[in-house]
Amino acid sequence: SAMQKGNTGVFLKISINNSSREVVPGEGDKRITFYLVSISYQLANWKVKRRFNEFFQLHERLLINFKDLPEVPQKTIFAVDSDKKIEKRKKDLEDYLSKLLELDNILLNIYFTT
């Protein structure tokens, strides 16, 4: 899991511990993989559910303010639907988020924090 040490010595932690496959209303019958992102800061802990495309959109938006971004995990032609592929993507996304946390002022960026 990713960590950032703030000025006060308090850690922010981000990890992707879980994923789920769900049918999304209005998007046909196929199951979409969602990744459960856990964020801990001081005593607060919250979780957000994001699909892979949302990480891609985040990356595009961050490019507006940040020049040296880590490489975002690549989209694939075929659906990522096997457990093995989902596990790999989870790890790749977690690595990506941990590298984002190392960027100066990332926590001030509206796209990263929403």
PyMOL commands that set and color helices and strands:
alter all, ss='L'
color gray80, all
select helices_A, chain A and resi 52-62+83-101+106-108+110-113
alter helices_A, ss='H'
color red, helices_A
select strands_A, chain A and resi 2-5+11-23+31-41+44-51
alter strands_A, ss='S'
color yellow, strands_A
deselect
rebuild
show_as cartoon
